[in-house]
Amino acid sequence: MASVTSATPPGAAGELTAGLRGFREVQRLAYACAEAVAAQLKPGVTERAAARMQREWLRERGVRDWFHLPFAWFGDRTAFVNFRVPLQFFPTRRELEPGMAFILDMAPIHNGYTADIGYSGCLGLNPVHDRLLADLEAHRELILREVRERRPLREIYADVDRLMARQGYANRHRAYPFGVIAHKVDRVRQRRWSPTLFGFGTQSLRGLASDALHGHRDGWSPLWSPYRFSDHPPQPGLWAVEPHLGFRGTGAKFEEILVVTDSKDPQESAFWLDDDLPHVRRRQEEKAA
């Protein structure tokens, strides 16, 4: 995995390590895919078609392995309305309609580096969706601030919950398996054949299981959840973080990599891997306007 001992954030005195640059490149590749596919969406396109478009776009650019295969959710499925079992997360024949929110979610592995991203968009105008996107910024700021304070992950999760409640939203990442808001990501060995199991790459699943085993012995978990096994300070490494808001059948989220280091300097102890991402640029442009 990339070293996180001496890494410093972009714009600080130092530069990203070569390993972190590899993670940033694949994360940018995934977001470029999301923007390209979002630009092609139109009424009548199904979730399955949108997921296939993501797969094909990334495969054309050399992606052969996945942390998980691409997902697409349209309409009230962006808020996981009535989701009860894991199979409901997989793309369906739901068709996109004007004014409908959508989420594209993909986790490609390229040159051994992993990304896991979530892109929220809307086909046309939707004021509720616009408000959700704007209010996500406060969660990005809260998570970074409290990770730098070395607050236990479980407490940070609870603070995210409280912020959502004050904003008037429902926590929708709680619908994910184990209710996770984030999970660790690592490098994986490149192989010529990379099978998947229930939509997840087997190499990545083995890596996550290995982290879980080692973490259990040392008192930490690679899953950031509301449960007791996440009652520990942030573990150095790379975390794919995805706060997910829901309101009256509309959902929105971002997902990106947070770097946690063992530095004693608060500014270098944690930082978002990249600030040149669509949801960050959107807020910067809105503020400038």
Summary of the structure (lengths in Angstrom):
residues: 289
radius of gyration: 17.9
end to end distance: 40.2
largest distance: 52.2
contacts: 951
relative contact order: 0.18
helix: 43%
strand: 22%
